Amino acid sequence: MLGTIITAIIIGAIIGGLARLVMPGNQNISVLMTIVLGILGSAIGSWLVSQFGYRNSSGGIAWIAVLAGVVVAAILISIYLSMTGRKGRV
């Protein structure tokens, strides 16, 4: 259980960081919110990919699920920024 939580935090930080990298400008959000939105993006992205029938039968890293997680996390960051009124610099 503890290992699952630690893994989710690490994956969330990676996915959230990648999502912030692909977004234009400077996002004015904390590291904690980046991790939370990365965890949510990863979970939602993986769920969406599995709903379309993708299975990683060959093992290894599921790159399509990672890409979907980054896209969903970027969308969540955009929604968060629009809701809080924080604007980044371009």
HTML snippet that shows the backbone in 3Dmol.js (N, CA, C, O; Angstrom):
<script src="https://3Dmol.org/build/3Dmol-min.js"></script>
<div id="view" style="width:600px;height:400px;position:relative"></div>
<script>
const pdb = `
ATOM      1  N   MET A   1       0.823  -1.197   0.000  1.00  0.00           N
ATOM      2  CA  MET A   1       0.000   0.000   0.000  1.00  0.00           C
ATOM      3  C   MET A   1       0.864   1.256   0.000  1.00  0.00           C
ATOM      4  O   MET A   1       0.626   2.175  -0.784  1.00  0.00           O
ATOM      5  N   LEU A   2       1.855   1.298   0.868  1.00  0.00           N
ATOM      6  CA  LEU A   2       2.728   2.459   0.930  1.00  0.00           C
ATOM      7  C   LEU A   2       3.532   2.604  -0.360  1.00  0.00           C
ATOM      8  O   LEU A   2       3.766   3.717  -0.832  1.00  0.00           O
ATOM      9  N   GLY A   3       3.951   1.477  -0.921  1.00  0.00           N
ATOM     10  CA  GLY A   3       4.685   1.505  -2.179  1.00  0.00           C
ATOM     11  C   GLY A   3       3.842   2.043  -3.320  1.00  0.00           C
ATOM     12  O   GLY A   3       4.356   2.737  -4.197  1.00  0.00           O
ATOM     13  N   THR A   4       2.553   1.731  -3.319  1.00  0.00           N
ATOM     14  CA  THR A   4       1.642   2.230  -4.343  1.00  0.00           C
ATOM     15  C   THR A   4       1.485   3.740  -4.239  1.00  0.00           C
ATOM     16  O   THR A   4       1.461   4.435  -5.255  1.00  0.00           O
ATOM     17  N   ILE A   5       1.378   4.248  -3.025  1.00  0.00           N
ATOM     18  CA  ILE A   5       1.236   5.694  -2.814  1.00  0.00           C
ATOM     19  C   ILE A   5       2.500   6.421  -3.249  1.00  0.00           C
ATOM     20  O   ILE A   5       2.426   7.451  -3.919  1.00  0.00           O
ATOM     21  N   ILE A   6       3.652   5.894  -2.873  1.00  0.00           N
ATOM     22  CA  ILE A   6       4.920   6.522  -3.262  1.00  0.00           C
ATOM     23  C   ILE A   6       5.092   6.494  -4.774  1.00  0.00           C
ATOM     24  O   ILE A   6       5.551   7.473  -5.363  1.00  0.00           O
ATOM     25  N   THR A   7       4.729   5.383  -5.409  1.00  0.00           N
ATOM     26  CA  THR A   7       4.813   5.287  -6.865  1.00  0.00           C
ATOM     27  C   THR A   7       3.881   6.289  -7.535  1.00  0.00           C
ATOM     28  O   THR A   7       4.259   6.918  -8.523  1.00  0.00           O
ATOM     29  N   ALA A   8       2.664   6.446  -7.008  1.00  0.00           N
ATOM     30  CA  ALA A   8       1.711   7.408  -7.571  1.00  0.00           C
ATOM     31  C   ALA A   8       2.246   8.835  -7.457  1.00  0.00           C
ATOM     32  O   ALA A   8       2.059   9.641  -8.369  1.00  0.00           O
ATOM     33  N   ILE A   9       2.911   9.153  -6.342  1.00  0.00           N
ATOM     34  CA  ILE A   9       3.477  10.490  -6.170  1.00  0.00           C
ATOM     35  C   ILE A   9       4.608  10.727  -7.162  1.00  0.00           C
ATOM     36  O   ILE A   9       4.695  11.801  -7.757  1.00  0.00           O
ATOM     37  N   ILE A  10       5.464   9.746  -7.342  1.00  0.00           N
ATOM     38  CA  ILE A  10       6.593   9.890  -8.271  1.00  0.00           C
ATOM     39  C   ILE A  10       6.093  10.009  -9.709  1.00  0.00           C
ATOM     40  O   ILE A  10       6.541  10.883 -10.452  1.00  0.00           O
ATOM     41  N   ILE A  11       5.169   9.136 -10.104  1.00  0.00           N
ATOM     42  CA  ILE A  11       4.610   9.190 -11.461  1.00  0.00           C
ATOM     43  C   ILE A  11       3.853  10.498 -11.666  1.00  0.00           C
ATOM     44  O   ILE A  11       3.939  11.102 -12.735  1.00  0.00           O
ATOM     45  N   GLY A  12       3.111  10.940 -10.646  1.00  0.00           N
ATOM     46  CA  GLY A  12       2.394  12.217 -10.737  1.00  0.00           C
ATOM     47  C   GLY A  12       3.325  13.389 -10.927  1.00  0.00           C
ATOM     48  O   GLY A  12       3.029  14.309 -11.690  1.00  0.00           O
ATOM     49  N   ALA A  13       4.461  13.362 -10.230  1.00  0.00           N
ATOM     50  CA  ALA A  13       5.438  14.441 -10.389  1.00  0.00           C
ATOM     51  C   ALA A  13       6.025  14.448 -11.803  1.00  0.00           C
ATOM     52  O   ALA A  13       6.222  15.510 -12.392  1.00  0.00           O
ATOM     53  N   ILE A  14       6.298  13.268 -12.337  1.00  0.00           N
ATOM     54  CA  ILE A  14       6.860  13.182 -13.690  1.00  0.00           C
ATOM     55  C   ILE A  14       5.830  13.629 -14.729  1.00  0.00           C
ATOM     56  O   ILE A  14       6.144  14.438 -15.601  1.00  0.00           O
ATOM     57  N   ILE A  15       4.608  13.110 -14.642  1.00  0.00           N
ATOM     58  CA  ILE A  15       3.557  13.454 -15.598  1.00  0.00           C
ATOM     59  C   ILE A  15       3.211  14.942 -15.490  1.00  0.00           C
ATOM     60  O   ILE A  15       3.078  15.619 -16.510  1.00  0.00           O
ATOM     61  N   GLY A  16       3.067  15.452 -14.275  1.00  0.00           N
ATOM     62  CA  GLY A  16       2.768  16.872 -14.082  1.00  0.00           C
ATOM     63  C   GLY A  16       3.882  17.770 -14.604  1.00  0.00           C
ATOM     64  O   GLY A  16       3.620  18.804 -15.217  1.00  0.00           O
ATOM     65  N   GLY A  17       5.122  17.371 -14.357  1.00  0.00           N
ATOM     66  CA  GLY A  17       6.254  18.144 -14.866  1.00  0.00           C
ATOM     67  C   GLY A  17       6.313  18.147 -16.384  1.00  0.00           C
ATOM     68  O   GLY A  17       6.576  19.184 -16.994  1.00  0.00           O
ATOM     69  N   LEU A  18       6.070  16.995 -16.998  1.00  0.00           N
ATOM     70  CA  LEU A  18       6.047  16.938 -18.457  1.00  0.00           C
ATOM     71  C   LEU A  18       4.902  17.768 -19.034  1.00  0.00           C
ATOM     72  O   LEU A  18       5.053  18.412 -20.072  1.00  0.00           O
ATOM     73  N   ALA A  19       3.751  17.747 -18.349  1.00  0.00           N
ATOM     74  CA  ALA A  19       2.608  18.540 -18.815  1.00  0.00           C
ATOM     75  C   ALA A  19       2.931  20.032 -18.762  1.00  0.00           C
ATOM     76  O   ALA A  19       2.565  20.782 -19.668  1.00  0.00           O
ATOM     77  N   ARG A  20       3.615  20.463 -17.701  1.00  0.00           N
ATOM     78  CA  ARG A  20       3.992  21.881 -17.612  1.00  0.00           C
ATOM     79  C   ARG A  20       5.039  22.240 -18.656  1.00  0.00           C
ATOM     80  O   ARG A  20       5.079  23.377 -19.128  1.00  0.00           O
ATOM     81  N   LEU A  21       5.885  21.287 -19.021  1.00  0.00           N
ATOM     82  CA  LEU A  21       6.903  21.558 -20.045  1.00  0.00           C
ATOM     83  C   LEU A  21       6.294  21.750 -21.426  1.00  0.00           C
ATOM     84  O   LEU A  21       6.771  22.579 -22.202  1.00  0.00           O
ATOM     85  N   VAL A  22       5.244  20.991 -21.745  1.00  0.00           N
ATOM     86  CA  VAL A  22       4.662  21.096 -23.079  1.00  0.00           C
ATOM     87  C   VAL A  22       3.716  22.287 -23.206  1.00  0.00           C
ATOM     88  O   VAL A  22       3.357  22.679 -24.316  1.00  0.00           O
ATOM     89  N   MET A  23       3.311  22.865 -22.073  1.00  0.00           N
ATOM     90  CA  MET A  23       2.422  24.027 -22.127  1.00  0.00           C
ATOM     91  C   MET A  23       3.245  25.290 -22.374  1.00  0.00           C
ATOM     92  O   MET A  23       4.349  25.427 -21.847  1.00  0.00           O
ATOM     93  N   PRO A  24       2.706  26.215 -23.181  1.00  0.00           N
ATOM     94  CA  PRO A  24       3.450  27.452 -23.430  1.00  0.00           C
ATOM     95  C   PRO A  24       3.392  28.379 -22.214  1.00  0.00           C
ATOM     96  O   PRO A  24       2.417  28.380 -21.463  1.00  0.00           O
ATOM     97  N   GLY A  25       4.424  29.143 -22.043  1.00  0.00           N
ATOM     98  CA  GLY A  25       4.444  30.142 -20.973  1.00  0.00           C
ATOM     99  C   GLY A  25       4.858  29.555 -19.641  1.00  0.00           C
ATOM    100  O   GLY A  25       5.245  28.391 -19.536  1.00  0.00           O
ATOM    101  N   ASN A  26       4.764  30.401 -18.625  1.00  0.00           N
ATOM    102  CA  ASN A  26       5.143  30.034 -17.278  1.00  0.00           C
ATOM    103  C   ASN A  26       3.876  29.861 -16.454  1.00  0.00           C
ATOM    104  O   ASN A  26       3.089  30.799 -16.327  1.00  0.00           O
ATOM    105  N   GLN A  27       3.671  28.676 -15.892  1.00  0.00           N
ATOM    106  CA  GLN A  27       2.487  28.423 -15.088  1.00  0.00           C
ATOM    107  C   GLN A  27       2.807  28.744 -13.633  1.00  0.00           C
ATOM    108  O   GLN A  27       3.794  28.257 -13.083  1.00  0.00           O
ATOM    109  N   ASN A  28       1.977  29.556 -13.026  1.00  0.00           N
ATOM    110  CA  ASN A  28       2.196  30.005 -11.658  1.00  0.00           C
ATOM    111  C   ASN A  28       1.451  29.094 -10.685  1.00  0.00           C
ATOM    112  O   ASN A  28       0.465  29.506 -10.074  1.00  0.00           O
ATOM    113  N   ILE A  29       1.934  27.830 -10.543  1.00  0.00           N
ATOM    114  CA  ILE A  29       1.314  26.896  -9.601  1.00  0.00           C
ATOM    115  C   ILE A  29       2.414  26.219  -8.793  1.00  0.00           C
ATOM    116  O   ILE A  29       3.575  26.183  -9.201  1.00  0.00           O
ATOM    117  N   SER A  30       2.027  25.687  -7.645  1.00  0.00           N
ATOM    118  CA  SER A  30       3.001  25.074  -6.745  1.00  0.00           C
ATOM    119  C   SER A  30       3.393  23.674  -7.215  1.00  0.00           C
ATOM    120  O   SER A  30       2.743  23.073  -8.071  1.00  0.00           O
ATOM    121  N   VAL A  31       4.462  23.187  -6.634  1.00  0.00           N
ATOM    122  CA  VAL A  31       4.926  21.839  -6.942  1.00  0.00           C
ATOM    123  C   VAL A  31       3.899  20.811  -6.457  1.00  0.00           C
ATOM    124  O   VAL A  31       3.653  19.812  -7.132  1.00  0.00           O
ATOM    125  N   LEU A  32       3.305  21.056  -5.294  1.00  0.00           N
ATOM    126  CA  LEU A  32       2.299  20.135  -4.770  1.00  0.00           C
ATOM    127  C   LEU A  32       1.097  20.036  -5.715  1.00  0.00           C
ATOM    128  O   LEU A  32       0.603  18.937  -5.969  1.00  0.00           O
ATOM    129  N   MET A  33       0.626  21.164  -6.234  1.00  0.00           N
ATOM    130  CA  MET A  33      -0.507  21.134  -7.164  1.00  0.00           C
ATOM    131  C   MET A  33      -0.105  20.474  -8.479  1.00  0.00           C
ATOM    132  O   MET A  33      -0.925  19.808  -9.110  1.00  0.00           O
ATOM    133  N   THR A  34       1.145  20.650  -8.900  1.00  0.00           N
ATOM    134  CA  THR A  34       1.634  19.970 -10.100  1.00  0.00           C
ATOM    135  C   THR A  34       1.580  18.460  -9.915  1.00  0.00           C
ATOM    136  O   THR A  34       1.174  17.736 -10.824  1.00  0.00           O
ATOM    137  N   ILE A  35       1.991  17.981  -8.736  1.00  0.00           N
ATOM    138  CA  ILE A  35       1.973  16.542  -8.461  1.00  0.00           C
ATOM    139  C   ILE A  35       0.542  16.028  -8.412  1.00  0.00           C
ATOM    140  O   ILE A  35       0.241  14.979  -8.981  1.00  0.00           O
ATOM    141  N   VAL A  36      -0.354  16.766  -7.730  1.00  0.00           N
ATOM    142  CA  VAL A  36      -1.753  16.338  -7.622  1.00  0.00           C
ATOM    143  C   VAL A  36      -2.399  16.264  -9.002  1.00  0.00           C
ATOM    144  O   VAL A  36      -3.071  15.283  -9.319  1.00  0.00           O
ATOM    145  N   LEU A  37      -2.200  17.298  -9.826  1.00  0.00           N
ATOM    146  CA  LEU A  37      -2.778  17.299 -11.166  1.00  0.00           C
ATOM    147  C   LEU A  37      -2.116  16.249 -12.058  1.00  0.00           C
ATOM    148  O   LEU A  37      -2.761  15.703 -12.953  1.00  0.00           O
ATOM    149  N   GLY A  38      -0.843  15.965 -11.821  1.00  0.00           N
ATOM    150  CA  GLY A  38      -0.157  14.898 -12.553  1.00  0.00           C
ATOM    151  C   GLY A  38      -0.712  13.526 -12.202  1.00  0.00           C
ATOM    152  O   GLY A  38      -0.880  12.678 -13.080  1.00  0.00           O
ATOM    153  N   ILE A  39      -0.999  13.303 -10.918  1.00  0.00           N
ATOM    154  CA  ILE A  39      -1.595  12.034 -10.495  1.00  0.00           C
ATOM    155  C   ILE A  39      -2.977  11.871 -11.119  1.00  0.00           C
ATOM    156  O   ILE A  39      -3.301  10.811 -11.653  1.00  0.00           O
ATOM    157  N   LEU A  40      -3.790  12.928 -11.048  1.00  0.00           N
ATOM    158  CA  LEU A  40      -5.128  12.873 -11.654  1.00  0.00           C
ATOM    159  C   LEU A  40      -5.042  12.673 -13.166  1.00  0.00           C
ATOM    160  O   LEU A  40      -5.793  11.876 -13.729  1.00  0.00           O
ATOM    161  N   GLY A  41      -4.137  13.388 -13.822  1.00  0.00           N
ATOM    162  CA  GLY A  41      -3.978  13.244 -15.271  1.00  0.00           C
ATOM    163  C   GLY A  41      -3.542  11.855 -15.666  1.00  0.00           C
ATOM    164  O   GLY A  41      -4.023  11.300 -16.654  1.00  0.00           O
ATOM    165  N   SER A  42      -2.631  11.292 -14.896  1.00  0.00           N
ATOM    166  CA  SER A  42      -2.161   9.938 -15.183  1.00  0.00           C
ATOM    167  C   SER A  42      -3.277   8.918 -15.008  1.00  0.00           C
ATOM    168  O   SER A  42      -3.440   8.022 -15.837  1.00  0.00           O
ATOM    169  N   ALA A  43      -4.043   9.053 -13.932  1.00  0.00           N
ATOM    170  CA  ALA A  43      -5.136   8.106 -13.682  1.00  0.00           C
ATOM    171  C   ALA A  43      -6.228   8.219 -14.741  1.00  0.00           C
ATOM    172  O   ALA A  43      -6.698   7.210 -15.267  1.00  0.00           O
ATOM    173  N   ILE A  44      -6.628   9.448 -15.048  1.00  0.00           N
ATOM    174  CA  ILE A  44      -7.685   9.642 -16.047  1.00  0.00           C
ATOM    175  C   ILE A  44      -7.196   9.224 -17.435  1.00  0.00           C
ATOM    176  O   ILE A  44      -7.934   8.585 -18.185  1.00  0.00           O
ATOM    177  N   GLY A  45      -5.965   9.580 -17.777  1.00  0.00           N
ATOM    178  CA  GLY A  45      -5.409   9.200 -19.079  1.00  0.00           C
ATOM    179  C   GLY A  45      -5.305   7.696 -19.246  1.00  0.00           C
ATOM    180  O   GLY A  45      -5.630   7.166 -20.308  1.00  0.00           O
ATOM    181  N   SER A  46      -4.855   6.999 -18.205  1.00  0.00           N
ATOM    182  CA  SER A  46      -4.769   5.538 -18.274  1.00  0.00           C
ATOM    183  C   SER A  46      -6.148   4.908 -18.408  1.00  0.00           C
ATOM    184  O   SER A  46      -6.334   3.951 -19.158  1.00  0.00           O
ATOM    185  N   TRP A  47      -7.118   5.455 -17.672  1.00  0.00           N
ATOM    186  CA  TRP A  47      -8.480   4.944 -17.759  1.00  0.00           C
ATOM    187  C   TRP A  47      -9.053   5.157 -19.163  1.00  0.00           C
ATOM    188  O   TRP A  47      -9.680   4.258 -19.724  1.00  0.00           O
ATOM    189  N   LEU A  48      -8.836   6.357 -19.731  1.00  0.00           N
ATOM    190  CA  LEU A  48      -9.344   6.634 -21.080  1.00  0.00           C
ATOM    191  C   LEU A  48      -8.728   5.695 -22.114  1.00  0.00           C
ATOM    192  O   LEU A  48      -9.424   5.173 -22.985  1.00  0.00           O
ATOM    193  N   VAL A  49      -7.428   5.490 -22.010  1.00  0.00           N
ATOM    194  CA  VAL A  49      -6.744   4.614 -22.967  1.00  0.00           C
ATOM    195  C   VAL A  49      -7.275   3.190 -22.847  1.00  0.00           C
ATOM    196  O   VAL A  49      -7.469   2.516 -23.859  1.00  0.00           O
ATOM    197  N   SER A  50      -7.512   2.728 -21.626  1.00  0.00           N
ATOM    198  CA  SER A  50      -8.028   1.368 -21.464  1.00  0.00           C
ATOM    199  C   SER A  50      -9.463   1.253 -21.979  1.00  0.00           C
ATOM    200  O   SER A  50      -9.868   0.182 -22.430  1.00  0.00           O
ATOM    201  N   GLN A  51     -10.235   2.334 -21.918  1.00  0.00           N
ATOM    202  CA  GLN A  51     -11.598   2.311 -22.439  1.00  0.00           C
ATOM    203  C   GLN A  51     -11.626   2.175 -23.961  1.00  0.00           C
ATOM    204  O   GLN A  51     -12.598   1.671 -24.525  1.00  0.00           O
ATOM    205  N   PHE A  52     -10.562   2.624 -24.621  1.00  0.00           N
ATOM    206  CA  PHE A  52     -10.464   2.470 -26.070  1.00  0.00           C
ATOM    207  C   PHE A  52      -9.883   1.121 -26.474  1.00  0.00           C
ATOM    208  O   PHE A  52      -9.673   0.861 -27.659  1.00  0.00           O
ATOM    209  N   GLY A  53      -9.621   0.261 -25.490  1.00  0.00           N
ATOM    210  CA  GLY A  53      -9.198  -1.102 -25.789  1.00  0.00           C
ATOM    211  C   GLY A  53      -7.700  -1.315 -25.870  1.00  0.00           C
ATOM    212  O   GLY A  53      -7.267  -2.385 -26.296  1.00  0.00           O
ATOM    213  N   TYR A  54      -6.884  -0.333 -25.478  1.00  0.00           N
ATOM    214  CA  TYR A  54      -5.436  -0.497 -25.529  1.00  0.00           C
ATOM    215  C   TYR A  54      -4.972  -1.373 -24.378  1.00  0.00           C
ATOM    216  O   TYR A  54      -5.335  -1.142 -23.225  1.00  0.00           O
ATOM    217  N   ARG A  55      -4.184  -2.358 -24.692  1.00  0.00           N
ATOM    218  CA  ARG A  55      -3.573  -3.225 -23.687  1.00  0.00           C
ATOM    219  C   ARG A  55      -2.086  -3.302 -23.982  1.00  0.00           C
ATOM    220  O   ARG A  55      -1.689  -3.512 -25.128  1.00  0.00           O
ATOM    221  N   ASN A  56      -1.276  -3.138 -22.974  1.00  0.00           N
ATOM    222  CA  ASN A  56       0.167  -3.208 -23.121  1.00  0.00           C
ATOM    223  C   ASN A  56       0.611  -4.653 -22.917  1.00  0.00           C
ATOM    224  O   ASN A  56       1.195  -4.996 -21.889  1.00  0.00           O
ATOM    225  N   SER A  57       0.329  -5.486 -23.899  1.00  0.00           N
ATOM    226  CA  SER A  57       0.590  -6.919 -23.769  1.00  0.00           C
ATOM    227  C   SER A  57       2.073  -7.267 -23.886  1.00  0.00           C
ATOM    228  O   SER A  57       2.481  -8.351 -23.467  1.00  0.00           O
ATOM    229  N   SER A  58       2.886  -6.372 -24.444  1.00  0.00           N
ATOM    230  CA  SER A  58       4.303  -6.680 -24.610  1.00  0.00           C
ATOM    231  C   SER A  58       5.125  -6.347 -23.376  1.00  0.00           C
ATOM    232  O   SER A  58       6.315  -6.656 -23.327  1.00  0.00           O
ATOM    233  N   GLY A  59       4.504  -5.717 -22.371  1.00  0.00           N
ATOM    234  CA  GLY A  59       5.227  -5.339 -21.166  1.00  0.00           C
ATOM    235  C   GLY A  59       5.984  -4.030 -21.382  1.00  0.00           C
ATOM    236  O   GLY A  59       5.824  -3.375 -22.412  1.00  0.00           O
ATOM    237  N   GLY A  60       6.780  -3.667 -20.436  1.00  0.00           N
ATOM    238  CA  GLY A  60       7.526  -2.424 -20.536  1.00  0.00           C
ATOM    239  C   GLY A  60       6.656  -1.219 -20.221  1.00  0.00           C
ATOM    240  O   GLY A  60       5.623  -1.344 -19.563  1.00  0.00           O
ATOM    241  N   ILE A  61       7.073  -0.063 -20.690  1.00  0.00           N
ATOM    242  CA  ILE A  61       6.359   1.179 -20.426  1.00  0.00           C
ATOM    243  C   ILE A  61       5.233   1.346 -21.438  1.00  0.00           C
ATOM    244  O   ILE A  61       5.435   1.180 -22.641  1.00  0.00           O
ATOM    245  N   ALA A  62       4.064   1.670 -20.944  1.00  0.00           N
ATOM    246  CA  ALA A  62       2.908   1.905 -21.818  1.00  0.00           C
ATOM    247  C   ALA A  62       2.962   3.358 -22.290  1.00  0.00           C
ATOM    248  O   ALA A  62       2.367   4.241 -21.673  1.00  0.00           O
ATOM    249  N   TRP A  63       3.673   3.596 -23.378  1.00  0.00           N
ATOM    250  CA  TRP A  63       3.924   4.965 -23.839  1.00  0.00           C
ATOM    251  C   TRP A  63       2.644   5.691 -24.240  1.00  0.00           C
ATOM    252  O   TRP A  63       2.546   6.906 -24.066  1.00  0.00           O
ATOM    253  N   ILE A  64       1.686   4.982 -24.761  1.00  0.00           N
ATOM    254  CA  ILE A  64       0.424   5.632 -25.140  1.00  0.00           C
ATOM    255  C   ILE A  64      -0.298   6.130 -23.898  1.00  0.00           C
ATOM    256  O   ILE A  64      -0.870   7.220 -23.914  1.00  0.00           O
ATOM    257  N   ALA A  65      -0.282   5.359 -22.835  1.00  0.00           N
ATOM    258  CA  ALA A  65      -0.904   5.783 -21.582  1.00  0.00           C
ATOM    259  C   ALA A  65      -0.153   6.962 -20.974  1.00  0.00           C
ATOM    260  O   ALA A  65      -0.777   7.862 -20.411  1.00  0.00           O
ATOM    261  N   VAL A  66       1.164   6.972 -21.075  1.00  0.00           N
ATOM    262  CA  VAL A  66       1.963   8.104 -20.577  1.00  0.00           C
ATOM    263  C   VAL A  66       1.625   9.363 -21.358  1.00  0.00           C
ATOM    264  O   VAL A  66       1.423  10.422 -20.763  1.00  0.00           O
ATOM    265  N   LEU A  67       1.561   9.265 -22.672  1.00  0.00           N
ATOM    266  CA  LEU A  67       1.220  10.416 -23.509  1.00  0.00           C
ATOM    267  C   LEU A  67      -0.182  10.929 -23.188  1.00  0.00           C
ATOM    268  O   LEU A  67      -0.396  12.138 -23.098  1.00  0.00           O
ATOM    269  N   ALA A  68      -1.131  10.020 -23.016  1.00  0.00           N
ATOM    270  CA  ALA A  68      -2.491  10.427 -22.654  1.00  0.00           C
ATOM    271  C   ALA A  68      -2.511  11.094 -21.287  1.00  0.00           C
ATOM    272  O   ALA A  68      -3.246  12.061 -21.085  1.00  0.00           O
ATOM    273  N   GLY A  69      -1.720  10.599 -20.351  1.00  0.00           N
ATOM    274  CA  GLY A  69      -1.629  11.209 -19.029  1.00  0.00           C
ATOM    275  C   GLY A  69      -1.087  12.623 -19.078  1.00  0.00           C
ATOM    276  O   GLY A  69      -1.573  13.504 -18.369  1.00  0.00           O
ATOM    277  N   VAL A  70      -0.073  12.847 -19.918  1.00  0.00           N
ATOM    278  CA  VAL A  70       0.494  14.190 -20.068  1.00  0.00           C
ATOM    279  C   VAL A  70      -0.534  15.142 -20.673  1.00  0.00           C
ATOM    280  O   VAL A  70      -0.671  16.279 -20.222  1.00  0.00           O
ATOM    281  N   VAL A  71      -1.248  14.684 -21.682  1.00  0.00           N
ATOM    282  CA  VAL A  71      -2.269  15.528 -22.323  1.00  0.00           C
ATOM    283  C   VAL A  71      -3.379  15.878 -21.337  1.00  0.00           C
ATOM    284  O   VAL A  71      -3.795  17.034 -21.249  1.00  0.00           O
ATOM    285  N   VAL A  72      -3.856  14.881 -20.598  1.00  0.00           N
ATOM    286  CA  VAL A  72      -4.926  15.137 -19.629  1.00  0.00           C
ATOM    287  C   VAL A  72      -4.428  16.046 -18.511  1.00  0.00           C
ATOM    288  O   VAL A  72      -5.156  16.938 -18.074  1.00  0.00           O
ATOM    289  N   ALA A  73      -3.200  15.835 -18.041  1.00  0.00           N
ATOM    290  CA  ALA A  73      -2.647  16.697 -17.000  1.00  0.00           C
ATOM    291  C   ALA A  73      -2.501  18.139 -17.491  1.00  0.00           C
ATOM    292  O   ALA A  73      -2.752  19.075 -16.731  1.00  0.00           O
ATOM    293  N   ALA A  74      -2.101  18.327 -18.748  1.00  0.00           N
ATOM    294  CA  ALA A  74      -2.003  19.682 -19.303  1.00  0.00           C
ATOM    295  C   ALA A  74      -3.377  20.345 -19.352  1.00  0.00           C
ATOM    296  O   ALA A  74      -3.504  21.537 -19.073  1.00  0.00           O
ATOM    297  N   ILE A  75      -4.388  19.584 -19.702  1.00  0.00           N
ATOM    298  CA  ILE A  75      -5.759  20.118 -19.709  1.00  0.00           C
ATOM    299  C   ILE A  75      -6.186  20.486 -18.292  1.00  0.00           C
ATOM    300  O   ILE A  75      -6.786  21.541 -18.080  1.00  0.00           O
ATOM    301  N   LEU A  76      -5.881  19.621 -17.315  1.00  0.00           N
ATOM    302  CA  LEU A  76      -6.232  19.907 -15.929  1.00  0.00           C
ATOM    303  C   LEU A  76      -5.500  21.137 -15.400  1.00  0.00           C
ATOM    304  O   LEU A  76      -6.072  21.924 -14.645  1.00  0.00           O
ATOM    305  N   ILE A  77      -4.235  21.307 -15.793  1.00  0.00           N
ATOM    306  CA  ILE A  77      -3.481  22.498 -15.382  1.00  0.00           C
ATOM    307  C   ILE A  77      -4.109  23.743 -15.981  1.00  0.00           C
ATOM    308  O   ILE A  77      -4.228  24.763 -15.301  1.00  0.00           O
ATOM    309  N   SER A  78      -4.511  23.676 -17.240  1.00  0.00           N
ATOM    310  CA  SER A  78      -5.177  24.812 -17.878  1.00  0.00           C
ATOM    311  C   SER A  78      -6.479  25.163 -17.172  1.00  0.00           C
ATOM    312  O   SER A  78      -6.778  26.337 -16.958  1.00  0.00           O
ATOM    313  N   ILE A  79      -7.251  24.146 -16.811  1.00  0.00           N
ATOM    314  CA  ILE A  79      -8.508  24.379 -16.093  1.00  0.00           C
ATOM    315  C   ILE A  79      -8.223  24.993 -14.726  1.00  0.00           C
ATOM    316  O   ILE A  79      -8.904  25.929 -14.307  1.00  0.00           O
ATOM    317  N   TYR A  80      -7.222  24.469 -14.038  1.00  0.00           N
ATOM    318  CA  TYR A  80      -6.861  25.003 -12.722  1.00  0.00           C
ATOM    319  C   TYR A  80      -6.444  26.465 -12.819  1.00  0.00           C
ATOM    320  O   TYR A  80      -6.863  27.287 -12.005  1.00  0.00           O
ATOM    321  N   LEU A  81      -5.624  26.788 -13.805  1.00  0.00           N
ATOM    322  CA  LEU A  81      -5.173  28.170 -13.967  1.00  0.00           C
ATOM    323  C   LEU A  81      -6.330  29.107 -14.301  1.00  0.00           C
ATOM    324  O   LEU A  81      -6.360  30.247 -13.839  1.00  0.00           O
ATOM    325  N   SER A  82      -7.275  28.633 -15.097  1.00  0.00           N
ATOM    326  CA  SER A  82      -8.413  29.484 -15.446  1.00  0.00           C
ATOM    327  C   SER A  82      -9.357  29.654 -14.258  1.00  0.00           C
ATOM    328  O   SER A  82      -9.986  30.703 -14.119  1.00  0.00           O
ATOM    329  N   MET A  83      -9.466  28.640 -13.401  1.00  0.00           N
ATOM    330  CA  MET A  83     -10.349  28.737 -12.239  1.00  0.00           C
ATOM    331  C   MET A  83      -9.769  29.616 -11.145  1.00  0.00           C
ATOM    332  O   MET A  83     -10.505  30.335 -10.469  1.00  0.00           O
ATOM    333  N   THR A  84      -8.452  29.562 -10.964  1.00  0.00           N
ATOM    334  CA  THR A  84      -7.825  30.340  -9.895  1.00  0.00           C
ATOM    335  C   THR A  84      -7.451  31.736 -10.331  1.00  0.00           C
ATOM    336  O   THR A  84      -7.147  32.584  -9.493  1.00  0.00           O
ATOM    337  N   GLY A  85      -7.465  31.993 -11.632  1.00  0.00           N
ATOM    338  CA  GLY A  85      -7.133  33.320 -12.130  1.00  0.00           C
ATOM    339  C   GLY A  85      -5.632  33.593 -12.174  1.00  0.00           C
ATOM    340  O   GLY A  85      -5.219  34.731 -12.399  1.00  0.00           O
ATOM    341  N   ARG A  86      -4.823  32.581 -11.965  1.00  0.00           N
ATOM    342  CA  ARG A  86      -3.379  32.771 -12.026  1.00  0.00           C
ATOM    343  C   ARG A  86      -2.945  32.746 -13.475  1.00  0.00           C
ATOM    344  O   ARG A  86      -3.293  31.831 -14.222  1.00  0.00           O
ATOM    345  N   LYS A  87      -2.208  33.722 -13.860  1.00  0.00           N
ATOM    346  CA  LYS A  87      -1.747  33.804 -15.240  1.00  0.00           C
ATOM    347  C   LYS A  87      -0.246  33.638 -15.291  1.00  0.00           C
ATOM    348  O   LYS A  87       0.479  34.125 -14.424  1.00  0.00           O
ATOM    349  N   GLY A  88       0.205  32.959 -16.299  1.00  0.00           N
ATOM    350  CA  GLY A  88       1.638  32.808 -16.506  1.00  0.00           C
ATOM    351  C   GLY A  88       2.163  33.855 -17.465  1.00  0.00           C
ATOM    352  O   GLY A  88       1.405  34.538 -18.153  1.00  0.00           O
ATOM    353  N   ARG A  89       3.466  33.961 -17.492  1.00  0.00           N
ATOM    354  CA  ARG A  89       4.096  34.887 -18.432  1.00  0.00           C
ATOM    355  C   ARG A  89       4.457  34.143 -19.703  1.00  0.00           C
ATOM    356  O   ARG A  89       4.919  33.004 -19.651  1.00  0.00           O
ATOM    357  N   VAL A  90       4.253  34.772 -20.822  1.00  0.00           N
ATOM    358  CA  VAL A  90       4.573  34.152 -22.100  1.00  0.00           C
ATOM    359  C   VAL A  90       5.950  34.557 -22.528  1.00  0.00           C
ATOM    360  O   VAL A  90       6.414  34.138 -23.589  1.00  0.00           O
TER     361      VAL A  90
END
`;
const viewer = $3Dmol.createViewer("view");
viewer.addModel(pdb, "pdb");
viewer.setStyle({}, {cartoon: {color: "spectrum"}});
viewer.zoomTo();
viewer.render();
</script>
